Amino acid sequence: MKTSIAIVRGLFRREPNLDLMRVQDVGLRELDGPIVLDWAATNPRIVLTHDRSTMPDFAYELSCQVCLWLTI
């Protein structure tokens, strides 16, 4: 089982009413990280990602402009 699927299943086991969205659910799958982070900040959402190469830098750049959380 993929790690991300296991994480999501574990979250729902702990919190069955969790309000979770995937980027593909809201039409953001093909978009760049800064756009995803901006959408998350605008819609207050927490971003869960495995992208350790670019997302932390994007989050740092945007953190001065908007309040957001990034969990890796």
C-alpha positions as a Markdown table, in Angstrom:
| # | Residue | x | y | z |
|---|---|---|---|---|
| 1 | Met | 0.0 | 0.0 | 0.0 |
| 2 | Lys | 1.3 | 3.4 | -0.9 |
| 3 | Thr | 2.3 | 5.6 | 2.1 |
| 4 | Ser | -0.1 | 8.4 | 1.2 |
| 5 | Ile | -3.0 | 6.0 | 1.1 |
| 6 | Ala | -2.0 | 4.5 | 4.5 |
| 7 | Ile | -1.8 | 8.0 | 6.0 |
| 8 | Val | -5.3 | 9.0 | 4.7 |
| 9 | Arg | -6.8 | 5.7 | 5.9 |
| 10 | Gly | -5.2 | 6.2 | 9.3 |
| 11 | Leu | -6.5 | 9.8 | 9.5 |
| 12 | Phe | -10.1 | 8.6 | 8.7 |
| 13 | Arg | -9.8 | 5.8 | 11.3 |
| 14 | Arg | -9.0 | 8.4 | 14.0 |
| 15 | Glu | -11.5 | 11.1 | 12.7 |
| 16 | Pro | -14.3 | 9.6 | 10.5 |
| 17 | Asn | -15.8 | 13.0 | 9.8 |
| 18 | Leu | -12.5 | 14.5 | 8.6 |
| 19 | Asp | -12.9 | 17.1 | 5.8 |
| 20 | Leu | -10.1 | 16.0 | 3.5 |
| 21 | Met | -9.6 | 17.1 | -0.1 |
| 22 | Arg | -7.1 | 15.9 | -2.6 |
| 23 | Val | -5.6 | 18.3 | -5.2 |
| 24 | Gln | -7.3 | 16.2 | -8.0 |
| 25 | Asp | -10.7 | 16.7 | -6.2 |
| 26 | Val | -10.5 | 20.5 | -6.7 |
| 27 | Gly | -8.7 | 20.7 | -10.1 |
| 28 | Leu | -5.2 | 21.5 | -8.8 |
| 29 | Arg | -3.4 | 18.3 | -9.7 |
| 30 | Glu | -1.5 | 19.6 | -12.7 |
| 31 | Leu | -0.7 | 23.0 | -11.2 |
| 32 | Asp | 2.6 | 24.2 | -9.6 |
| 33 | Gly | 3.2 | 24.1 | -5.8 |
| 34 | Pro | 2.8 | 27.9 | -5.2 |
| 35 | Ile | -0.7 | 27.8 | -6.7 |
| 36 | Val | -1.6 | 24.8 | -4.6 |
| 37 | Leu | -0.3 | 26.5 | -1.4 |
| 38 | Asp | -2.1 | 29.8 | -2.3 |
| 39 | Trp | -5.3 | 27.9 | -2.8 |
| 40 | Ala | -4.8 | 26.1 | 0.6 |
| 41 | Ala | -4.2 | 29.4 | 2.4 |
| 42 | Thr | -7.2 | 31.1 | 0.8 |
| 43 | Asn | -9.5 | 28.2 | 1.6 |
| 44 | Pro | -8.0 | 27.5 | 5.0 |
| 45 | Arg | -6.5 | 24.0 | 4.3 |
| 46 | Ile | -3.5 | 22.1 | 5.5 |
| 47 | Val | -1.3 | 20.8 | 2.8 |
| 48 | Leu | 0.1 | 17.3 | 3.1 |
| 49 | Thr | 2.9 | 16.5 | 0.6 |
| 50 | His | 5.8 | 14.2 | -0.1 |
| 51 | Asp | 7.5 | 16.9 | -2.2 |
| 52 | Arg | 10.5 | 17.7 | -0.1 |
| 53 | Ser | 12.5 | 19.2 | -3.0 |
| 54 | Thr | 10.4 | 22.2 | -3.8 |
| 55 | Met | 7.3 | 22.6 | -1.6 |
| 56 | Pro | 9.3 | 23.8 | 1.5 |
| 57 | Asp | 10.9 | 26.6 | -0.5 |
| 58 | Phe | 7.5 | 27.6 | -2.0 |
| 59 | Ala | 5.9 | 27.6 | 1.5 |
| 60 | Tyr | 8.7 | 29.8 | 2.9 |
| 61 | Glu | 8.4 | 32.3 | 0.0 |
| 62 | Leu | 4.6 | 32.5 | 0.5 |
| 63 | Ser | 4.6 | 32.5 | 4.3 |
| 64 | Cys | 5.3 | 36.2 | 4.4 |
| 65 | Gln | 2.2 | 36.9 | 2.4 |
| 66 | Val | -0.3 | 34.4 | 3.7 |
| 67 | Cys | -0.8 | 32.2 | 6.7 |
| 68 | Leu | -0.5 | 28.5 | 5.8 |
| 69 | Trp | 0.7 | 25.2 | 7.1 |
| 70 | Leu | 2.9 | 22.7 | 5.3 |
| 71 | Thr | 3.3 | 19.1 | 6.7 |
| 72 | Ile | 5.9 | 16.9 | 5.2 |
